[in-house]
Amino acid sequence: MVEQHWPRSGALIGILVRLVLAAALLFAIPARAVMQNESPPPGVSGTRASPPPTAPGLPQVPASPPPAGMPAPARADLAPPRILTGHTEIVASVAFSPDGRQLVSGSFDKTVRLWDVASGTVLNRMAQHVGIVRSVAFSPDGRLIASGSYDHTIKLWIPSTGDVRTLNGHSNTVESVAFSPDGKLLASGSFDRTIKLWDVASGSPVRTLIGHLDWIESVAFSPDGKLLASACKDGTIDIWNPSGGPPYRTLRGHTSYVVSVAFSPDGSILASGAQDSTARLWNPATGVLLHTLAGHAGDINSIAFSPDGRVIASASDDHTIKLWDVTSGQLLRTLSGHTDLVYSVAFSPDGRTLASGSSDKTIRLWDVSDLTQPGR
């Protein structure tokens, strides 16, 4: 008898177990479906809780400022940059006219273009270079534009007509051009390892400065015209007396090509940008390093001071422009929008606009007035 009852009891137990499991599944499936489809409770969005509403009558607590050394958060109310299109290759250099109404650009498409800033239209297209245009500059009175090219020449243009004179003398690429503050001299830096000074009125060479051991990437006059800085592929910066002689000071610290130099408007600071992804601020009188500006994820190709000297802009291979506080060395803002390397930056004379030229073949005009105007 016992042997007959055990199979029945085992079968009955098996049936009960299966019924229990089926019931559990039956109730669990709808429960999961309800959990997946039900709306989040008030105050919760997705998986991240939103701040609770402020109770009536309680004061609002302002957000804490960013810790020292950290950039201010990006502002959502900033207008997007205006975009100028027309070049068919890399925009290597940009510069504003002294009155800020015009912008000149030089490109790998071998042209120099003159733009009306207000409308964004091209006023003149100058195509006499037979090589890439690497550098452009307006004369202090706005009556001339200088351009340096891979074709080893410098051209002096009359913006309104496009009439041109050609200065010959370099034996390799002219990488940088800069007018003296009085407009009487033009400095040019070349891959032939020399700096030449030209008489603007006659177009004749005045002197040649020799001392660098490699390509010269950038030249810049001090605001009083008494100093000339040059940046070199060997990682050094030389400071010269434009009247002649060897450099009286050489600045060392960058670990790769120095590709851009600029003096502050009062001449008390010299800025340099390099392929070591840093910009550096120096005292040109003593050679002391004041700040190292680190934050870019690629080579720095160009630097520029705002007209009031409080902000410096750096353009980089990382597709961004960074704006830095000159006094503290802190990062103020990163401008993103270019889709390729940023080659050149320049502030408008009133400091309200920053122009940038890029490998994406565009020029962008950024409103930076909130950082460069009094009361910041």
Sequence and secondary structure as in RCSB ss.txt:
>XXXX:A:sequence
MVEQHWPRSGALIGILVRLVLAAALLFAIPARAVMQNESPPPGVSGTRASPPPTAPGLPQVPASPPPAGMPAPAR
ADLAPPRILTGHTEIVASVAFSPDGRQLVSGSFDKTVRLWDVASGTVLNRMAQHVGIVRSVAFSPDGRLIASGSY
DHTIKLWIPSTGDVRTLNGHSNTVESVAFSPDGKLLASGSFDRTIKLWDVASGSPVRTLIGHLDWIESVAFSPDG
KLLASACKDGTIDIWNPSGGPPYRTLRGHTSYVVSVAFSPDGSILASGAQDSTARLWNPATGVLLHTLAGHAGDI
NSIAFSPDGRVIASASDDHTIKLWDVTSGQLLRTLSGHTDLVYSVAFSPDGRTLASGSSDKTIRLWDVSDLTQPG
R
>XXXX:A:secstr
 HHHHHHHHHHHHHHHHHHHHHHHHHHHHHHHHHHHHS   TTEETTEE      TT          TTS     
TT    EEEE  SS EEEEEE TTSSEEEEEETTS EEEEETTT  EEEEE   SS EEEEEE TTSS EEEEET
TS EEEE TTT  EEEE   SS EEEEEE TTSSEEEEEETTSEEEEEETTT  EEEEEE  SS EEEEEE TTS
S EEEEETTSEEEEE TTSSS SEEEE  SS EEEEEE TTSS EEEEETTSEEEEE TTT  EEEEEE  SS E
EEEEE TTSSEEEEEETTSEEEEEETTT  EEEEEE  SS EEEEEE TTSSEEEEEETTSEEEEEE HHHHSTT
 
